[in-house]
Amino acid sequence: MSSTAFDKAEQIAKAVLYEGYMLYPYRASSTKNRQRATFGTLYPEHHPDVLNGSEKCRNQLQCLVRGDASSVVASCVRFLQMRSRVIEARDSGMNNHFHWVESLLIGTEINQSLDEAVERAVEAEVEVGEILHRPRMIAFEFAPSLSSSDLRDANGNLLGRIRKAQLAISGNIRLSAETTEQARVFRITIELMNTTSYVSGSDVSSALLTSFASAHTIVSVREGEFISLLDPPQDLRDAAAACKNIGLYPVLVGDPGERDLMLASPIILYDYPQVAPESAGDFFDSTEMDEMLTLRVMTLTEEEKSEMRNSDDRVRELLARTEATAREQLRRTHGIIRDLRPAKDDAA
């Protein structure tokens, strides 16, 4: 997918990717942040909750493209992979022995054990003719990793360490196309499946470490155009209604009127969604407005801010941004009017 096409969807896609990732008050000790609350999580295909139908292991985008066999469809499947972030305290009097702790206070800084996220993306580009009645399968895998870093006090004394562990995950993407009753209109299907091995008896936390969180798809087309599934032309309403989307809601993105880019997210959106230009950046919690969240962050105590700084890189950036631009942000977001329309003439 071209960088230009991706950039048009990036701001909206980022908001989708981190929706619910960290909720106010943005601290690991908060009950609602003990487990990431992202949308669109795909569990390993053999997980018990997938087998009993309460969870999904796959999602599916189905949309309409007007074009021909040489039209090029480029897709970018994205999701978050959770990585465990464990704080270990050094055992007193023992150089190389550590034990797990929920938090470790060093000076005024609180270090918390909390899972964090790594962004994943898998891209593919095909001509419609290549996948017409001949699906293309793309298998992918991300390797496990383990890292460790020391936690020392102001005098350099070793007090603990941070251990980050990432499990191996794997999946496949299936791309296919079929004709419709309308000439030069094709139905495109992009299916994402989590094929990661599941270890029987794993707890919820371990299962999430092998899941795809906030899974969504960005798709663009060259030498063709997408048909809105929300507002299709009259002659394509039946074809649009026949599209089967699983766990995804595809909408047109970009500038209004453009039809070369689509975002299929686990969150219901309208065609051409936009992030408010007054928004300074991600707050991860769409249940509150930016102005309210800015005010709440400003009222946090220094101890609460310290915990916030040491919970996650993205939350640390949120705090730094809010502290640096809070007054300007409040001025921009307070009392915004989007659209003024002439008053109706009651006498008319």
C-alpha positions as CSV (number, residue, x, y, z in Angstrom):
1,M,0.0,0.0,0.0
2,S,1.4,3.4,-0.9
3,S,2.4,5.7,1.9
4,T,0.1,8.4,0.6
5,A,-3.0,6.1,0.8
6,F,-2.0,4.8,4.2
7,D,-1.4,8.3,5.6
8,K,-5.0,9.3,4.8
9,A,-6.3,6.5,6.9
10,E,-3.6,6.6,9.6
11,Q,-5.1,9.0,12.0
12,I,-8.4,7.2,12.1
13,A,-6.7,3.8,12.2
14,K,-4.5,4.8,15.1
15,A,-7.6,5.9,17.1
16,V,-9.2,2.5,16.3
17,L,-5.9,0.6,17.2
18,Y,-5.7,2.1,20.7
19,E,-9.4,2.5,21.5
20,G,-9.8,1.4,25.1
21,Y,-6.0,0.5,25.4
22,M,-5.6,2.5,28.6
23,L,-8.4,4.2,30.4
24,Y,-8.5,7.2,32.7
25,P,-7.0,7.4,35.3
26,Y,-4.2,5.8,33.2
27,R,-2.6,3.9,36.0
28,A,-1.8,0.2,36.2
29,S,-3.2,0.0,39.7
30,S,-6.6,1.0,38.5
31,T,-8.8,-2.1,38.3
32,K,-10.1,-1.3,34.8
33,N,-6.5,-1.2,33.4
34,R,-5.4,-4.6,34.8
35,Q,-6.5,-6.1,31.5
36,R,-6.4,-4.2,28.2
37,A,-9.9,-3.4,27.0
38,T,-9.3,-3.2,23.3
39,F,-12.0,-4.0,20.7
40,G,-11.8,-6.6,18.0
41,T,-9.6,-9.2,19.8
42,L,-9.0,-12.4,17.8
43,Y,-8.0,-15.4,20.0
44,P,-6.1,-18.5,18.9
45,E,-8.3,-20.7,16.8
46,H,-8.3,-23.6,19.2
47,H,-8.9,-21.5,22.4
48,P,-11.9,-23.0,24.3
49,D,-13.8,-19.7,24.1
50,V,-13.4,-19.8,20.3
51,L,-14.6,-23.4,20.1
52,N,-17.7,-22.6,22.2
53,G,-18.5,-19.6,20.1
54,S,-18.1,-16.9,22.8
55,E,-14.9,-15.4,21.2
56,K,-13.7,-15.1,17.6
57,C,-10.4,-16.3,16.0
58,R,-11.0,-14.5,12.7
59,N,-12.5,-11.5,11.1
60,Q,-13.6,-10.8,7.5
61,L,-13.9,-7.8,5.3
62,Q,-16.2,-8.0,2.3
63,C,-16.6,-5.0,0.0
64,L,-17.5,-4.1,-3.6
65,V,-15.0,-2.7,-6.1
66,R,-16.0,-1.3,-9.5
67,G,-13.2,-1.9,-11.9
68,D,-11.8,-4.7,-14.0
69,A,-9.4,-7.7,-13.6
70,S,-6.3,-5.3,-13.7
71,S,-7.6,-3.2,-10.8
72,V,-5.0,-3.4,-8.0
73,V,-6.2,-4.1,-4.4
74,A,-3.6,-3.3,-1.6
75,S,-4.4,-4.3,1.9
76,C,-2.8,-3.7,5.3
77,V,-4.0,-5.9,8.2
78,R,-3.0,-4.4,11.5
79,F,-3.4,-5.4,15.2
80,L,-1.7,-5.1,18.6
81,Q,0.3,-7.9,20.1
82,M,0.5,-7.8,23.9
83,R,3.8,-8.2,25.5
84,S,4.2,-8.9,29.3
85,R,6.1,-6.3,31.2
86,V,7.1,-7.7,34.6
87,I,8.7,-5.9,37.5
88,E,11.1,-8.0,39.6
89,A,12.6,-6.8,42.9
90,R,16.1,-8.0,43.9
91,D,16.2,-10.3,46.9
92,S,17.9,-8.6,49.8
93,G,21.5,-9.8,50.1
94,M,21.4,-12.0,47.0
95,N,23.1,-10.6,43.9
96,N,21.3,-12.6,41.2
97,H,18.0,-13.5,42.7
98,F,14.8,-11.6,41.9
99,H,11.1,-12.1,42.6
100,W,7.9,-10.7,40.9
101,V,6.3,-7.6,42.4
102,E,3.2,-5.7,41.4
103,S,5.1,-2.4,41.8
104,L,8.5,-1.2,42.9
105,L,9.1,2.3,44.2
106,I,12.6,3.8,43.4
107,G,13.0,7.3,44.7
108,T,9.7,9.0,43.6
109,E,9.2,6.7,40.6
110,I,6.7,3.9,40.7
111,N,7.4,1.0,38.3
112,Q,4.4,-1.2,37.6
113,S,4.0,-4.7,36.2
114,L,1.6,-4.3,33.2
115,D,1.2,-5.7,29.7
116,E,2.1,-3.4,26.9
117,A,1.5,-3.4,23.2
118,V,3.5,-3.9,20.0
119,E,2.0,-2.8,16.7
120,R,1.9,-5.4,14.0
121,A,1.1,-5.0,10.3
122,V,1.0,-7.4,7.3
123,E,0.6,-6.0,3.8
124,A,-0.4,-7.5,0.5
125,E,-1.0,-6.3,-3.0
126,V,-2.8,-8.2,-5.8
127,E,-4.7,-7.6,-9.0
128,V,-8.3,-8.5,-8.9
129,G,-7.8,-11.1,-11.7
130,E,-5.1,-12.9,-9.7
131,I,-7.6,-13.7,-6.9
132,L,-10.7,-14.1,-9.0
133,H,-12.0,-17.6,-8.1
134,R,-8.4,-18.4,-6.9
135,P,-7.9,-17.3,-3.3
136,R,-4.4,-16.2,-2.3
137,M,-3.2,-17.3,1.2
138,I,-0.6,-15.3,3.0
139,A,0.9,-16.9,6.2
140,F,2.8,-14.8,8.7
141,E,4.6,-15.2,12.0
142,F,6.2,-13.0,14.6
143,A,9.0,-14.6,16.6
144,P,9.2,-14.6,20.4
145,S,11.5,-12.3,22.3
146,L,12.8,-11.7,25.8
147,S,14.6,-8.7,27.2
148,S,15.6,-7.4,30.5
149,S,16.8,-4.0,31.9
150,D,18.0,-3.0,35.3
151,L,16.3,-0.7,37.8
152,R,18.8,1.3,39.9
153,D,18.5,4.1,42.4
154,A,20.2,7.5,42.2
155,N,23.4,5.9,43.6
156,G,23.5,3.2,41.0
157,N,22.5,0.4,43.4
158,L,20.6,-2.5,41.7
159,L,17.1,-2.7,43.2
160,G,15.3,-4.7,40.5
161,R,14.7,-5.2,36.8
162,I,12.1,-5.0,34.1
163,R,11.6,-8.2,32.1
164,K,9.6,-8.0,28.8
165,A,8.4,-11.3,27.2
166,Q,6.7,-11.6,23.8
167,L,5.3,-14.9,22.7
168,A,5.4,-16.3,19.2
169,I,2.2,-15.6,17.2
170,S,1.1,-16.7,13.7
171,G,-1.8,-16.2,11.4
172,N,-2.9,-16.2,7.8
173,I,-4.7,-13.8,5.4
174,R,-7.0,-15.1,2.7
175,L,-7.7,-12.8,-0.3
176,S,-10.3,-13.6,-2.9
177,A,-12.6,-12.0,-5.4
178,E,-15.8,-12.9,-7.2
179,T,-18.0,-11.4,-9.8
180,T,-21.5,-10.0,-9.1
181,E,-24.6,-9.6,-11.2
182,Q,-23.4,-6.1,-12.1
183,A,-20.8,-5.8,-14.9
184,R,-17.4,-4.6,-13.7
185,V,-18.3,-4.9,-10.0
186,F,-16.4,-7.4,-7.9
187,R,-16.9,-8.6,-4.4
188,I,-13.5,-8.6,-2.6
189,T,-13.0,-10.7,0.6
190,I,-10.1,-10.3,3.0
191,E,-10.1,-12.8,5.9
192,L,-7.7,-12.7,8.9
193,M,-7.2,-15.8,11.0
194,N,-5.2,-16.3,14.2
195,T,-3.5,-19.7,13.9
196,T,-1.3,-19.3,16.9
197,S,-0.9,-22.5,18.9
198,Y,-2.9,-22.5,22.1
199,V,-1.6,-24.2,25.3
200,S,-4.4,-25.9,27.1
201,G,-4.9,-24.6,30.6
202,S,-3.5,-21.1,29.9
203,D,-5.2,-18.3,31.9
204,V,-6.9,-15.3,30.4
205,S,-3.7,-13.2,30.6
206,S,-1.7,-15.8,28.7
207,A,-4.4,-16.2,26.0
208,L,-4.3,-12.4,25.4
209,L,-0.6,-12.6,24.9
210,T,-1.3,-14.8,21.9
211,S,-4.2,-12.9,20.6
212,F,-4.6,-10.2,17.9
213,A,-6.0,-7.1,19.7
214,S,-7.8,-4.2,17.8
215,A,-7.5,-6.1,14.6
216,H,-8.6,-4.1,11.5
217,T,-7.9,-3.8,7.8
218,I,-7.0,-0.8,5.6
219,V,-7.6,-1.5,1.9
220,S,-7.0,0.7,-1.2
221,V,-7.7,0.3,-4.9
222,R,-6.0,1.6,-8.0
223,E,-7.7,1.7,-11.4
224,G,-11.0,1.2,-9.7
225,E,-13.2,2.5,-6.9
226,F,-15.0,1.2,-3.8
227,I,-18.7,1.2,-3.4
228,S,-20.1,2.6,-0.1
229,L,-21.8,-0.2,1.8
230,L,-23.7,2.4,3.9
231,D,-25.0,4.3,1.0
232,P,-24.7,2.3,-2.2
233,P,-26.2,3.4,-5.5
234,Q,-29.7,2.0,-6.2
235,D,-28.5,-0.6,-8.7
236,L,-26.0,-2.0,-6.2
237,R,-28.0,-2.1,-3.0
238,D,-28.6,-5.9,-3.2
239,A,-24.9,-6.6,-3.9
240,A,-23.9,-4.4,-1.0
241,A,-26.5,-6.1,1.3
242,A,-25.0,-9.5,0.3
243,C,-21.6,-8.5,1.6
244,K,-20.8,-10.5,4.7
245,N,-18.5,-8.8,7.2
246,I,-17.5,-10.6,10.4
247,G,-16.3,-8.4,13.3
248,L,-15.6,-5.5,11.0
249,Y,-17.5,-2.4,9.7
250,P,-16.0,-1.1,6.4
251,V,-16.3,2.6,5.6
252,L,-14.9,4.9,3.0
253,V,-12.0,7.1,4.3
254,G,-10.1,10.1,3.0
255,D,-11.6,13.3,1.7
256,P,-15.4,13.2,1.1
257,G,-16.1,12.0,-2.5
258,E,-12.9,9.9,-2.7
259,R,-13.5,6.2,-3.3
260,D,-10.0,4.6,-3.4
261,L,-9.6,3.9,0.3
262,M,-11.5,1.9,2.9
263,L,-11.1,1.2,6.6
264,A,-12.7,-1.9,8.1
265,S,-12.6,-1.6,11.9
266,P,-14.3,-3.4,14.8
267,I,-15.9,-0.1,15.7
268,I,-19.0,1.2,13.9
269,L,-18.2,4.3,11.9
270,Y,-19.7,6.4,9.1
271,D,-18.2,7.0,5.7
272,Y,-15.3,9.5,5.8
273,P,-14.8,9.6,9.6
274,Q,-12.4,12.3,10.9
275,V,-10.6,13.0,14.2
276,A,-11.6,16.4,15.4
277,P,-8.9,18.9,14.3
278,E,-8.9,20.4,17.8
279,S,-7.8,17.1,19.3
280,A,-4.1,17.2,20.4
281,G,-3.7,13.4,20.2
282,D,-4.8,10.1,21.4
283,F,-6.5,9.9,24.9
284,F,-7.4,6.1,24.3
285,D,-10.8,6.6,26.0
286,S,-13.5,7.8,23.7
287,T,-16.1,7.6,26.4
288,E,-14.9,11.1,27.5
289,M,-14.2,14.3,25.6
290,D,-10.7,15.6,25.2
291,E,-11.5,18.7,27.4
292,M,-12.7,16.6,30.3
293,L,-9.7,14.2,30.1
294,T,-7.3,17.1,30.0
295,L,-8.8,18.6,33.1
296,R,-8.7,15.3,34.9
297,V,-5.1,14.7,34.0
298,M,-4.2,18.2,35.3
299,T,-5.7,17.3,38.7
300,L,-3.7,14.1,39.3
301,T,-1.3,14.2,42.2
302,E,2.5,13.9,41.7
303,E,2.4,10.3,42.9
304,E,-0.4,9.5,40.5
305,K,1.6,11.1,37.6
306,S,4.7,9.2,38.6
307,E,2.7,5.9,38.3
308,M,1.3,7.1,35.0
309,R,4.8,7.8,33.6
310,N,6.0,4.3,34.4
311,S,3.0,2.4,33.2
312,D,3.4,2.7,29.4
313,D,5.4,4.7,26.8
314,R,2.2,5.9,25.1
315,V,0.7,7.0,28.4
316,R,3.9,8.8,29.3
317,E,3.7,10.7,26.0
318,L,0.1,11.6,26.8
319,L,1.0,13.0,30.2
320,A,4.0,15.0,28.7
321,R,1.8,16.4,26.0
322,T,-1.0,17.4,28.4
323,E,1.4,19.0,30.9
324,A,3.0,21.0,28.1
325,T,-0.1,22.1,26.2
326,A,-3.0,21.9,28.6
327,R,-4.1,25.5,28.6
328,E,-3.8,25.7,24.8
329,Q,-5.7,22.4,24.4
330,L,-8.5,23.6,26.7
331,R,-8.8,26.9,24.7
332,R,-9.1,25.0,21.4
333,T,-11.6,22.4,22.6
334,H,-13.9,24.4,24.7
335,G,-17.2,25.5,23.1
336,I,-16.3,24.4,19.5
337,I,-19.1,24.9,17.0
338,R,-18.8,22.7,13.9
339,D,-21.5,24.0,11.6
340,L,-23.7,27.1,11.5
341,R,-26.9,26.9,9.5
342,P,-29.3,29.7,8.7
343,A,-32.3,29.8,11.1
344,K,-35.6,28.6,9.6
345,D,-38.1,31.2,8.8
346,D,-41.1,30.2,10.9
347,A,-43.4,32.5,8.9
348,A,-42.6,30.8,5.6
